[in-house]
Amino acid sequence: MAEKATIARPYAKAAFESARQHNAFERWSTVLATASSVVQDERVARLLSSPRVKPEQLTGL
């Protein structure tokens, strides 16, 4: 299985490029910090790794 950093790299580059194009580094920084806090929550981690929860349900959250 691919390393998380390898999988995340193209998304990180795209986020950086979008922030650069829209001069929105501060906004992206805030959004990414919030997302980081959310996924570190034990309850969210269980939800994200649950085979009973479909990807479509997660995107709806």
All heavy atoms as TSV, in Angstrom:
chain	resi	resn	atom	element	x	y	z
A	1	MET	N	N	0.845	-1.183	0.000
A	1	MET	CA	C	0.000	0.000	0.000
A	1	MET	C	C	0.890	1.246	0.000
A	1	MET	O	O	1.927	1.279	0.646
A	1	MET	CB	C	-0.889	-0.006	1.234
A	1	MET	CG	C	-1.904	1.097	1.208
A	1	MET	SD	S	-3.289	0.675	2.265
A	1	MET	CE	C	-3.282	2.031	3.373
A	2	ALA	N	N	0.471	2.257	-0.721
A	2	ALA	CA	C	1.260	3.483	-0.833
A	2	ALA	C	C	1.299	4.223	0.500
A	2	ALA	O	O	0.365	4.157	1.295
A	2	ALA	CB	C	0.662	4.379	-1.908
A	3	GLU	N	N	2.390	4.917	0.718
A	3	GLU	CA	C	2.533	5.725	1.925
A	3	GLU	C	C	1.539	6.885	1.875
A	3	GLU	O	O	1.238	7.414	0.805
A	3	GLU	CB	C	3.956	6.280	2.015
A	3	GLU	CG	C	5.001	5.231	2.260
A	3	GLU	CD	C	4.888	4.611	3.643
A	3	GLU	OE1	O	4.594	5.337	4.603
A	3	GLU	OE2	O	5.085	3.392	3.737
A	4	LYS	N	N	1.067	7.288	3.060
A	4	LYS	CA	C	0.107	8.398	3.132
A	4	LYS	C	C	0.685	9.671	2.524
A	4	LYS	O	O	-0.022	10.406	1.841
A	4	LYS	CB	C	-0.308	8.639	4.574
A	4	LYS	CG	C	-1.187	7.559	5.136
A	4	LYS	CD	C	-1.577	7.854	6.561
A	4	LYS	CE	C	-2.410	6.723	7.134
A	4	LYS	NZ	N	-2.782	6.971	8.519
A	5	ALA	N	N	1.975	9.926	2.770
A	5	ALA	CA	C	2.596	11.134	2.220
A	5	ALA	C	C	2.593	11.106	0.699
A	5	ALA	O	O	2.381	12.135	0.052
A	5	ALA	CB	C	4.019	11.285	2.746
A	6	THR	N	N	2.808	9.940	0.113
A	6	THR	CA	C	2.808	9.806	-1.344
A	6	THR	C	C	1.416	10.053	-1.904
A	6	THR	O	O	1.257	10.733	-2.921
A	6	THR	CB	C	3.292	8.398	-1.750
A	6	THR	OG1	O	4.595	8.196	-1.218
A	6	THR	CG2	C	3.320	8.232	-3.252
A	7	ILE	N	N	0.423	9.544	-1.230
A	7	ILE	CA	C	-0.961	9.739	-1.667
A	7	ILE	C	C	-1.380	11.202	-1.507
A	7	ILE	O	O	-2.043	11.779	-2.367
A	7	ILE	CB	C	-1.909	8.815	-0.874
A	7	ILE	CG1	C	-1.617	7.358	-1.209
A	7	ILE	CG2	C	-3.369	9.155	-1.157
A	7	ILE	CD1	C	-2.288	6.357	-0.292
A	8	ALA	N	N	-0.970	11.819	-0.411
A	8	ALA	CA	C	-1.400	13.179	-0.098
A	8	ALA	C	C	-0.682	14.243	-0.925
A	8	ALA	O	O	-1.221	15.339	-1.123
A	8	ALA	CB	C	-1.179	13.459	1.387
A	9	ARG	N	N	0.500	13.929	-1.405
A	9	ARG	CA	C	1.325	14.940	-2.083
A	9	ARG	C	C	0.608	15.671	-3.219
A	9	ARG	O	O	0.614	16.910	-3.258
A	9	ARG	CB	C	2.630	14.316	-2.572
A	9	ARG	CG	C	3.606	15.333	-3.124
A	9	ARG	CD	C	4.973	14.722	-3.410
A	9	ARG	NE	N	5.623	14.404	-2.148
A	9	ARG	CZ	C	5.915	13.169	-1.726
A	9	ARG	NH1	N	5.641	12.134	-2.489
A	9	ARG	NH2	N	6.495	12.955	-0.576
A	10	PRO	N	N	-0.051	14.995	-4.176
A	10	PRO	CA	C	-0.703	15.738	-5.255
A	10	PRO	C	C	-1.839	16.639	-4.759
A	10	PRO	O	O	-2.065	17.728	-5.292
A	10	PRO	CB	C	-1.250	14.661	-6.198
A	10	PRO	CG	C	-0.883	13.351	-5.630
A	10	PRO	CD	C	-0.118	13.551	-4.370
A	11	TYR	N	N	-2.519	16.196	-3.699
A	11	TYR	CA	C	-3.595	17.020	-3.146
A	11	TYR	C	C	-3.021	18.255	-2.449
A	11	TYR	O	O	-3.563	19.355	-2.558
A	11	TYR	CB	C	-4.444	16.208	-2.169
A	11	TYR	CG	C	-5.145	15.059	-2.851
A	11	TYR	CD1	C	-4.655	13.763	-2.753
A	11	TYR	CD2	C	-6.284	15.269	-3.627
A	11	TYR	CE1	C	-5.280	12.706	-3.399
A	11	TYR	CE2	C	-6.913	14.225	-4.270
A	11	TYR	CZ	C	-6.412	12.950	-4.152
A	11	TYR	OH	O	-7.036	11.900	-4.800
A	12	ALA	N	N	-1.920	18.070	-1.751
A	12	ALA	CA	C	-1.269	19.201	-1.078
A	12	ALA	C	C	-0.774	20.217	-2.109
A	12	ALA	O	O	-0.942	21.430	-1.922
A	12	ALA	CB	C	-0.112	18.706	-0.216
A	13	LYS	N	N	-0.200	19.713	-3.190
A	13	LYS	CA	C	0.273	20.621	-4.240
A	13	LYS	C	C	-0.888	21.379	-4.869
A	13	LYS	O	O	-0.785	22.579	-5.135
A	13	LYS	CB	C	1.038	19.834	-5.314
A	13	LYS	CG	C	2.405	19.385	-4.862
A	13	LYS	CD	C	3.129	18.639	-5.969
A	13	LYS	CE	C	4.507	18.218	-5.539
A	13	LYS	NZ	N	5.244	17.524	-6.598
A	14	ALA	N	N	-1.990	20.699	-5.101
A	14	ALA	CA	C	-3.162	21.355	-5.690
A	14	ALA	C	C	-3.736	22.403	-4.747
A	14	ALA	O	O	-4.114	23.500	-5.179
A	14	ALA	CB	C	-4.230	20.324	-6.043
A	15	ALA	N	N	-3.782	22.093	-3.452
A	15	ALA	CA	C	-4.290	23.060	-2.471
A	15	ALA	C	C	-3.385	24.280	-2.426
A	15	ALA	O	O	-3.858	25.423	-2.394
A	15	ALA	CB	C	-4.385	22.417	-1.084
A	16	PHE	N	N	-2.076	24.053	-2.426
A	16	PHE	CA	C	-1.133	25.170	-2.410
A	16	PHE	C	C	-1.289	26.030	-3.659
A	16	PHE	O	O	-1.321	27.260	-3.579
A	16	PHE	CB	C	0.303	24.651	-2.298
A	16	PHE	CG	C	1.319	25.753	-2.282
A	16	PHE	CD1	C	1.607	26.420	-1.106
A	16	PHE	CD2	C	1.968	26.132	-3.446
A	16	PHE	CE1	C	2.528	27.454	-1.087
A	16	PHE	CE2	C	2.895	27.160	-3.437
A	16	PHE	CZ	C	3.174	27.818	-2.258
A	17	GLU	N	N	-1.404	25.386	-4.810
A	17	GLU	CA	C	-1.546	26.131	-6.062
A	17	GLU	C	C	-2.832	26.950	-6.070
A	17	GLU	O	O	-2.852	28.101	-6.500
A	17	GLU	CB	C	-1.501	25.180	-7.261
A	17	GLU	CG	C	-1.571	25.869	-8.602
A	17	GLU	CD	C	-0.430	26.849	-8.846
A	17	GLU	OE1	O	0.658	26.693	-8.266
A	17	GLU	OE2	O	-0.636	27.791	-9.638
A	18	SER	N	N	-3.921	26.377	-5.575
A	18	SER	CA	C	-5.183	27.116	-5.494
A	18	SER	C	C	-5.047	28.313	-4.561
A	18	SER	O	O	-5.510	29.416	-4.880
A	18	SER	CB	C	-6.302	26.201	-5.010
A	18	SER	OG	O	-7.501	26.917	-4.876
A	19	ALA	N	N	-4.422	28.102	-3.416
A	19	ALA	CA	C	-4.217	29.207	-2.468
A	19	ALA	C	C	-3.361	30.297	-3.096
A	19	ALA	O	O	-3.636	31.489	-2.928
A	19	ALA	CB	C	-3.566	28.686	-1.190
A	20	ARG	N	N	-2.331	29.897	-3.818
A	20	ARG	CA	C	-1.452	30.879	-4.473
A	20	ARG	C	C	-2.218	31.679	-5.522
A	20	ARG	O	O	-2.153	32.898	-5.560
A	20	ARG	CB	C	-0.259	30.166	-5.117
A	20	ARG	CG	C	0.788	31.147	-5.671
A	20	ARG	CD	C	1.887	30.433	-6.430
A	20	ARG	NE	N	1.397	29.804	-7.650
A	20	ARG	CZ	C	1.066	30.454	-8.768
A	20	ARG	NH1	N	1.142	31.766	-8.824
A	20	ARG	NH2	N	0.639	29.794	-9.826
A	21	GLN	N	N	-2.988	30.986	-6.350
A	21	GLN	CA	C	-3.721	31.659	-7.420
A	21	GLN	C	C	-4.750	32.643	-6.883
A	21	GLN	O	O	-5.025	33.661	-7.509
A	21	GLN	CB	C	-4.420	30.633	-8.316
A	21	GLN	CG	C	-3.484	29.866	-9.203
A	21	GLN	CD	C	-4.214	28.814	-10.027
A	21	GLN	OE1	O	-5.395	28.570	-9.850
A	21	GLN	NE2	N	-3.487	28.174	-10.931
A	22	HIS	N	N	-5.342	32.319	-5.735
A	22	HIS	CA	C	-6.391	33.165	-5.172
A	22	HIS	C	C	-5.905	34.028	-4.015
A	22	HIS	O	O	-6.710	34.664	-3.340
A	22	HIS	CB	C	-7.560	32.290	-4.717
A	22	HIS	CG	C	-8.208	31.559	-5.843
A	22	HIS	ND1	N	-7.904	30.244	-6.149
A	22	HIS	CD2	C	-9.112	31.956	-6.762
A	22	HIS	CE1	C	-8.599	29.874	-7.197
A	22	HIS	NE2	N	-9.344	30.892	-7.593
A	23	ASN	N	N	-4.586	34.042	-3.811
A	23	ASN	CA	C	-3.994	34.815	-2.724
A	23	ASN	C	C	-4.740	34.549	-1.417
A	23	ASN	O	O	-5.201	35.460	-0.735
A	23	ASN	CB	C	-3.986	36.318	-3.058
A	23	ASN	CG	C	-3.075	37.088	-2.140
A	23	ASN	OD1	O	-2.109	36.539	-1.611
A	23	ASN	ND2	N	-3.377	38.352	-1.938
A	24	ALA	N	N	-4.902	33.256	-1.115
A	24	ALA	CA	C	-5.725	32.849	0.022
A	24	ALA	C	C	-4.969	31.912	0.970
A	24	ALA	O	O	-5.535	30.972	1.498
A	24	ALA	CB	C	-6.994	32.178	-0.489
A	25	PHE	N	N	-3.694	32.196	1.189
A	25	PHE	CA	C	-2.902	31.327	2.056
A	25	PHE	C	C	-3.459	31.272	3.476
A	25	PHE	O	O	-3.527	30.210	4.085
A	25	PHE	CB	C	-1.437	31.764	2.087
A	25	PHE	CG	C	-0.707	31.485	0.810
A	25	PHE	CD1	C	-0.283	32.520	-0.006
A	25	PHE	CD2	C	-0.444	30.186	0.419
A	25	PHE	CE1	C	0.384	32.264	-1.185
A	25	PHE	CE2	C	0.228	29.916	-0.762
A	25	PHE	CZ	C	0.639	30.956	-1.569
A	26	GLU	N	N	-3.856	32.408	4.019
A	26	GLU	CA	C	-4.371	32.435	5.388
A	26	GLU	C	C	-5.656	31.608	5.505
A	26	GLU	O	O	-5.830	30.834	6.451
A	26	GLU	CB	C	-4.627	33.870	5.840
A	26	GLU	CG	C	-4.982	33.968	7.303
A	26	GLU	CD	C	-5.074	35.406	7.779
A	26	GLU	OE1	O	-4.437	36.292	7.191
A	26	GLU	OE2	O	-5.806	35.630	8.765
A	27	ARG	N	N	-6.546	31.763	4.541
A	27	ARG	CA	C	-7.804	31.003	4.565
A	27	ARG	C	C	-7.532	29.500	4.478
A	27	ARG	O	O	-8.084	28.701	5.231
A	27	ARG	CB	C	-8.703	31.442	3.415
A	27	ARG	CG	C	-10.009	30.695	3.371
A	27	ARG	CD	C	-10.959	31.338	2.366
A	27	ARG	NE	N	-12.181	30.573	2.318
A	27	ARG	CZ	C	-12.549	29.823	1.275
A	27	ARG	NH1	N	-11.809	29.777	0.207
A	27	ARG	NH2	N	-13.669	29.149	1.305
A	28	TRP	N	N	-6.657	29.086	3.540
A	28	TRP	CA	C	-6.325	27.672	3.399
A	28	TRP	C	C	-5.661	27.141	4.662
A	28	TRP	O	O	-5.920	26.015	5.079
A	28	TRP	CB	C	-5.410	27.455	2.193
A	28	TRP	CG	C	-6.181	27.118	0.961
A	28	TRP	CD1	C	-6.507	27.955	-0.056
A	28	TRP	CD2	C	-6.761	25.864	0.630
A	28	TRP	NE1	N	-7.246	27.295	-1.006
A	28	TRP	CE2	C	-7.412	25.998	-0.605
A	28	TRP	CE3	C	-6.792	24.620	1.259
A	28	TRP	CZ2	C	-8.077	24.957	-1.223
A	28	TRP	CZ3	C	-7.458	23.572	0.646
A	28	TRP	CH2	C	-8.089	23.746	-0.588
A	29	SER	N	N	-4.801	27.942	5.265
A	29	SER	CA	C	-4.134	27.517	6.494
A	29	SER	C	C	-5.157	27.235	7.585
A	29	SER	O	O	-5.069	26.227	8.298
A	29	SER	CB	C	-3.151	28.597	6.947
A	29	SER	OG	O	-2.517	28.213	8.139
A	30	THR	N	N	-6.149	28.102	7.707
A	30	THR	CA	C	-7.199	27.920	8.706
A	30	THR	C	C	-8.021	26.662	8.411
A	30	THR	O	O	-8.301	25.863	9.314
A	30	THR	CB	C	-8.123	29.158	8.748
A	30	THR	OG1	O	-7.325	30.305	9.080
A	30	THR	CG2	C	-9.232	28.998	9.750
A	31	VAL	N	N	-8.389	26.483	7.170
A	31	VAL	CA	C	-9.188	25.313	6.777
A	31	VAL	C	C	-8.416	24.024	7.046
A	31	VAL	O	O	-8.956	23.061	7.604
A	31	VAL	CB	C	-9.609	25.406	5.294
A	31	VAL	CG1	C	-10.172	24.094	4.797
A	31	VAL	CG2	C	-10.609	26.533	5.099
A	32	LEU	N	N	-7.149	23.988	6.667
A	32	LEU	CA	C	-6.346	22.786	6.868
A	32	LEU	C	C	-6.107	22.500	8.354
A	32	LEU	O	O	-6.119	21.339	8.770
A	32	LEU	CB	C	-5.023	22.899	6.115
A	32	LEU	CG	C	-5.145	22.886	4.590
A	32	LEU	CD1	C	-3.791	23.170	3.947
A	32	LEU	CD2	C	-5.710	21.583	4.089
A	33	ALA	N	N	-5.912	23.540	9.153
A	33	ALA	CA	C	-5.739	23.343	10.595
A	33	ALA	C	C	-7.017	22.781	11.213
A	33	ALA	O	O	-6.966	21.885	12.067
A	33	ALA	CB	C	-5.356	24.663	11.264
A	34	THR	N	N	-8.159	23.273	10.768
A	34	THR	CA	C	-9.437	22.764	11.262
A	34	THR	C	C	-9.625	21.306	10.859
A	34	THR	O	O	-10.004	20.467	11.679
A	34	THR	CB	C	-10.606	23.621	10.735
A	34	THR	OG1	O	-10.414	24.971	11.173
A	34	THR	CG2	C	-11.940	23.109	11.222
A	35	ALA	N	N	-9.346	21.000	9.606
A	35	ALA	CA	C	-9.475	19.621	9.130
A	35	ALA	C	C	-8.549	18.692	9.912
A	35	ALA	O	O	-8.943	17.576	10.281
A	35	ALA	CB	C	-9.164	19.546	7.640
A	36	SER	N	N	-7.356	19.139	10.191
A	36	SER	CA	C	-6.413	18.340	10.968
A	36	SER	C	C	-6.957	18.047	12.359
A	36	SER	O	O	-6.876	16.916	12.842
A	36	SER	CB	C	-5.072	19.075	11.069
A	36	SER	OG	O	-4.190	18.378	11.908
A	37	SER	N	N	-7.520	19.057	12.988
A	37	SER	CA	C	-8.096	18.862	14.326
A	37	SER	C	C	-9.251	17.872	14.293
A	37	SER	O	O	-9.378	17.016	15.176
A	37	SER	CB	C	-8.603	20.190	14.885
A	37	SER	OG	O	-7.538	21.061	15.115
A	38	VAL	N	N	-10.072	17.976	13.273
A	38	VAL	CA	C	-11.245	17.104	13.167
A	38	VAL	C	C	-10.822	15.649	13.013
A	38	VAL	O	O	-11.312	14.775	13.717
A	38	VAL	CB	C	-12.153	17.539	11.994
A	38	VAL	CG1	C	-13.208	16.489	11.691
A	38	VAL	CG2	C	-12.803	18.881	12.307
A	39	VAL	N	N	-9.895	15.370	12.101
A	39	VAL	CA	C	-9.532	13.974	11.850
A	39	VAL	C	C	-8.706	13.363	12.979
A	39	VAL	O	O	-8.573	12.152	13.063
A	39	VAL	CB	C	-8.817	13.769	10.495
A	39	VAL	CG1	C	-9.728	14.146	9.349
A	39	VAL	CG2	C	-7.507	14.508	10.436
A	40	GLN	N	N	-8.165	14.188	13.866
A	40	GLN	CA	C	-7.430	13.666	15.015
A	40	GLN	C	C	-8.358	13.235	16.141
A	40	GLN	O	O	-7.945	12.526	17.048
A	40	GLN	CB	C	-6.436	14.704	15.529
A	40	GLN	CG	C	-5.269	14.889	14.584
A	40	GLN	CD	C	-4.270	15.899	15.092
A	40	GLN	OE1	O	-3.913	15.887	16.253
A	40	GLN	NE2	N	-3.841	16.782	14.209
A	41	ASP	N	N	-9.620	13.639	16.057
A	41	ASP	CA	C	-10.593	13.232	17.063
A	41	ASP	C	C	-10.828	11.727	16.937
A	41	ASP	O	O	-11.075	11.213	15.848
A	41	ASP	CB	C	-11.905	13.993	16.850
A	41	ASP	CG	C	-12.933	13.698	17.921
A	41	ASP	OD1	O	-13.459	12.560	17.934
A	41	ASP	OD2	O	-13.214	14.601	18.724
A	42	GLU	N	N	-10.737	11.032	18.048
A	42	GLU	CA	C	-10.884	9.570	18.071
A	42	GLU	C	C	-12.205	9.107	17.461
A	42	GLU	O	O	-12.266	8.121	16.733
A	42	GLU	CB	C	-10.765	9.114	19.527
A	42	GLU	CG	C	-11.087	7.696	19.798
A	42	GLU	CD	C	-11.005	7.409	21.298
A	42	GLU	OE1	O	-10.047	7.845	21.944
A	42	GLU	OE2	O	-11.927	6.757	21.798
A	43	ARG	N	N	-13.280	9.832	17.729
A	43	ARG	CA	C	-14.591	9.437	17.199
A	43	ARG	C	C	-14.638	9.579	15.685
A	43	ARG	O	O	-15.197	8.733	14.983
A	43	ARG	CB	C	-15.695	10.275	17.847
A	43	ARG	CG	C	-15.804	10.047	19.353
A	43	ARG	CD	C	-16.630	11.108	20.005
A	43	ARG	NE	N	-15.929	12.397	19.828
A	43	ARG	CZ	C	-16.390	13.562	20.229
A	43	ARG	NH1	N	-17.563	13.650	20.807
A	43	ARG	NH2	N	-15.692	14.666	20.043
A	44	VAL	N	N	-14.043	10.635	15.184
A	44	VAL	CA	C	-14.009	10.847	13.735
A	44	VAL	C	C	-13.125	9.791	13.077
A	44	VAL	O	O	-13.476	9.246	12.031
A	44	VAL	CB	C	-13.529	12.271	13.399
A	44	VAL	CG1	C	-13.364	12.448	11.896
A	44	VAL	CG2	C	-14.498	13.307	13.948
A	45	ALA	N	N	-12.004	9.471	13.696
A	45	ALA	CA	C	-11.107	8.455	13.156
A	45	ALA	C	C	-11.832	7.114	13.031
A	45	ALA	O	O	-11.688	6.410	12.022
A	45	ALA	CB	C	-9.872	8.312	14.032
A	46	ARG	N	N	-12.609	6.756	14.040
A	46	ARG	CA	C	-13.370	5.498	13.970
A	46	ARG	C	C	-14.392	5.555	12.839
A	46	ARG	O	O	-14.582	4.585	12.108
A	46	ARG	CB	C	-14.076	5.228	15.303
A	46	ARG	CG	C	-13.182	4.644	16.351
A	46	ARG	CD	C	-13.964	4.050	17.512
A	46	ARG	NE	N	-14.996	4.917	18.046
A	46	ARG	CZ	C	-14.852	5.726	19.094
A	46	ARG	NH1	N	-13.713	5.777	19.728
A	46	ARG	NH2	N	-15.852	6.468	19.511
A	47	LEU	N	N	-15.050	6.684	12.701
A	47	LEU	CA	C	-16.042	6.843	11.638
A	47	LEU	C	C	-15.386	6.716	10.259
A	47	LEU	O	O	-15.892	6.022	9.382
A	47	LEU	CB	C	-16.738	8.206	11.774
A	47	LEU	CG	C	-17.810	8.535	10.756
A	47	LEU	CD1	C	-19.017	7.626	10.942
A	47	LEU	CD2	C	-18.219	9.986	10.881
A	48	LEU	N	N	-14.247	7.375	10.091
A	48	LEU	CA	C	-13.560	7.345	8.800
A	48	LEU	C	C	-13.052	5.959	8.435
A	48	LEU	O	O	-12.956	5.617	7.254
A	48	LEU	CB	C	-12.387	8.334	8.804
A	48	LEU	CG	C	-12.755	9.812	8.868
A	48	LEU	CD1	C	-11.506	10.654	9.021
A	48	LEU	CD2	C	-13.548	10.237	7.652
A	49	SER	N	N	-12.725	5.155	9.427
A	49	SER	CA	C	-12.186	3.830	9.142
A	49	SER	C	C	-13.241	2.721	9.196
A	49	SER	O	O	-12.931	1.560	8.969
A	49	SER	CB	C	-11.049	3.508	10.121
A	49	SER	OG	O	-11.550	3.450	11.439
A	50	SER	N	N	-14.477	3.085	9.463
A	50	SER	CA	C	-15.529	2.089	9.569
A	50	SER	C	C	-15.936	1.553	8.195
A	50	SER	O	O	-16.274	2.331	7.296
A	50	SER	CB	C	-16.767	2.681	10.245
A	50	SER	OG	O	-17.841	1.760	10.191
A	51	PRO	N	N	-15.935	0.236	8.027
A	51	PRO	CA	C	-16.378	-0.330	6.751
A	51	PRO	C	C	-17.891	-0.202	6.554
A	51	PRO	O	O	-18.404	-0.388	5.463
A	51	PRO	CB	C	-15.958	-1.796	6.852
A	51	PRO	CG	C	-15.857	-2.082	8.302
A	51	PRO	CD	C	-15.489	-0.781	8.970
A	52	ARG	N	N	-18.604	0.143	7.622
A	52	ARG	CA	C	-20.063	0.275	7.530
A	52	ARG	C	C	-20.492	1.645	7.004
A	52	ARG	O	O	-21.650	1.848	6.662
A	52	ARG	CB	C	-20.674	0.041	8.911
A	52	ARG	CG	C	-20.427	-1.395	9.385
A	52	ARG	CD	C	-20.822	-1.622	10.810
A	52	ARG	NE	N	-22.200	-1.219	11.069
A	52	ARG	CZ	C	-22.725	-1.112	12.266
A	52	ARG	NH1	N	-21.998	-1.375	13.338
A	52	ARG	NH2	N	-23.973	-0.760	12.423
A	53	VAL	N	N	-19.560	2.583	6.956
A	53	VAL	CA	C	-19.869	3.931	6.480
A	53	VAL	C	C	-19.357	4.069	5.052
A	53	VAL	O	O	-18.189	3.857	4.764
A	53	VAL	CB	C	-19.219	4.999	7.385
A	53	VAL	CG1	C	-19.541	6.395	6.889
A	53	VAL	CG2	C	-19.677	4.819	8.832
A	54	LYS	N	N	-20.262	4.426	4.160
A	54	LYS	CA	C	-19.922	4.549	2.744
A	54	LYS	C	C	-19.252	5.898	2.472
A	54	LYS	O	O	-19.552	6.891	3.139
A	54	LYS	CB	C	-21.174	4.432	1.887
A	54	LYS	CG	C	-21.852	3.086	2.004
A	54	LYS	CD	C	-23.111	3.037	1.187
A	54	LYS	CE	C	-23.796	1.688	1.376
A	54	LYS	NZ	N	-25.044	1.619	0.645
A	55	PRO	N	N	-18.356	5.941	1.488
A	55	PRO	CA	C	-17.707	7.212	1.134
A	55	PRO	C	C	-18.698	8.342	0.859
A	55	PRO	O	O	-18.461	9.482	1.220
A	55	PRO	CB	C	-16.895	6.859	-0.108
A	55	PRO	CG	C	-16.629	5.398	0.013
A	55	PRO	CD	C	-17.866	4.830	0.681
A	56	GLU	N	N	-19.828	8.002	0.246
A	56	GLU	CA	C	-20.827	9.037	-0.062
A	56	GLU	C	C	-21.381	9.651	1.226
A	56	GLU	O	O	-21.707	10.833	1.265
A	56	GLU	CB	C	-21.988	8.448	-0.881
A	56	GLU	CG	C	-21.579	7.817	-2.196
A	56	GLU	CD	C	-21.049	6.388	-2.051
A	56	GLU	OE1	O	-21.511	5.630	-1.172
A	56	GLU	OE2	O	-20.147	6.043	-2.819
A	57	GLN	N	N	-21.496	8.832	2.238
A	57	GLN	CA	C	-21.982	9.337	3.533
A	57	GLN	C	C	-20.949	10.263	4.160
A	57	GLN	O	O	-21.299	11.282	4.752
A	57	GLN	CB	C	-22.300	8.176	4.480
A	57	GLN	CG	C	-23.462	7.323	4.021
A	57	GLN	CD	C	-23.616	6.068	4.855
A	57	GLN	OE1	O	-22.681	5.301	4.991
A	57	GLN	NE2	N	-24.801	5.889	5.430
A	58	LEU	N	N	-19.682	9.909	4.023
A	58	LEU	CA	C	-18.625	10.735	4.593
A	58	LEU	C	C	-18.545	12.094	3.887
A	58	LEU	O	O	-18.378	13.110	4.544
A	58	LEU	CB	C	-17.274	10.014	4.493
A	58	LEU	CG	C	-17.131	8.772	5.357
A	58	LEU	CD1	C	-15.826	8.059	5.032
A	58	LEU	CD2	C	-17.215	9.130	6.837
A	59	THR	N	N	-18.684	12.087	2.579
A	59	THR	CA	C	-18.615	13.362	1.858
A	59	THR	C	C	-19.810	14.242	2.202
A	59	THR	O	O	-19.710	15.462	2.163
A	59	THR	CB	C	-18.524	13.167	0.345
A	59	THR	OG1	O	-19.636	12.419	-0.107
A	59	THR	CG2	C	-17.252	12.480	-0.043
A	60	GLY	N	N	-20.918	13.624	2.569
A	60	GLY	CA	C	-22.099	14.393	2.979
A	60	GLY	C	C	-21.925	15.099	4.312
A	60	GLY	O	O	-22.620	16.060	4.609
A	61	LEU	N	N	-20.999	14.595	5.114
A	61	LEU	CA	C	-20.742	15.218	6.398
A	61	LEU	C	C	-20.032	16.526	6.223
A	61	LEU	O	O	-20.094	17.421	6.971
A	61	LEU	CB	C	-19.899	14.310	7.289
A	61	LEU	CG	C	-20.603	13.018	7.737
A	61	LEU	CD1	C	-19.599	12.123	8.462
A	61	LEU	CD2	C	-21.760	13.331	8.648
